[in-house]
Amino acid sequence: RALVTSKTGNSVPLNVVSNYQETREWGKITLIDGVRTITVQANVDAGKANASALMSDLQANWVPKFEAEYPQLKLEMLGQVAATAQTAKSIVRGLAIGLFGVFLILSFQFRSYIEPLIVMIAIPMALIGSIWGQVIMGYDISMPSLIGAASLAGIVVNNSILLMQYINKFRHEGMAVMVAAGQASRARMRPIFISTTTTIMGMLPLLAETSAQAASIIPLVISLVFGLLVSTILVLLVLPALYVILDDIGATGFATQKVGVAEKALEKYHA
């Protein structure tokens, strides 16, 4: 009778803590690169456990003891672990390309290299919201949550773009930088909150779903909902303040643009 060690340190029969069935299979020897191998597989109930958390616990607690006891054996994690690592690299690479594309388009729109960076401050804010959302809801960071966080990069900048356009609009009307930033935040507060609230409300049914089929997409929805919520609140406060700070040190280039416009107007008048 097989025994396993419980959390209390006592040995209990395997059939007490799990259900298993012994079957007879065809005997075979599997070789990979000339080395005899044994494959151990398991399926995880996503509604009760997280595969990434289980593998992290195995690698932190069980693998070192196993390798120390059997140094002649080589242990290799495949399956979902390998696929997750490969997908994570792909997401990071795709996110980097996407961020560069967003910066390129915004630099053409604003004709500046600083203002696109100010607009893109919403992206790390959304990532902060996604991470805290997983913590608050009691979920581990998993592949769906990473996909949801990466998807926010192209969503949360919309509010920042409109806010930046209003700041520039008020500044061109002759307002001081602090007045323009505050007025733009107040002018766009209601539209931004309405658009964000409708998006979040549309995803709440998925967030409240308790079926096992929805367990795999709930982390993705958590990333989207909390990322949008936190980014929306912080953008209305942080973006105007950051713009004012950068303008104080002359990084926005607005004064140079204003002088250039005045010179063109003067040349046109003399002509």
Buried (B, 14 or more C-beta within 10 A) or exposed (E): EEEEEEEEEEEEEEEEEEEEEEEEEEEEEEEEEEEEEEEEEEEBEBEEEBBBBBBEEBEEEEBEEEEEEEEEEEEEEEEBBEEBEEBEEEBEEEBEEBBEEBBEEBBEBBEBEBBBBBBBBBBEBBBBBBBBBBEEBEBBBBBBBBBBBBBBBEBBBBBBBBBBBBBBBBBEEEBEBBEBBBBBBEBBEEEBBEBBEEBBEEBEEBBEBEEEEBBEBBBBBBBBBBBBBBBBBBBBEBBBEBBBEBBEEEBBBBEEBEEEEEEEEEEEEEE
